[in-house]
């Protein structure tokens, strides 16, 4: 008895698995943390919070 291989289905399964791996990798990827000057950012917030309040 001969064995019939479902080649299209096999390719489809491989491509689905590959796509799923790529999606998982992209969701787990963390962005590169750069050197950030925290004090400079804090100064920027304090400047914007000193706006005069209208009464």
Helices and strands as residue ranges (DSSP letters): H 7-28, H 38-48
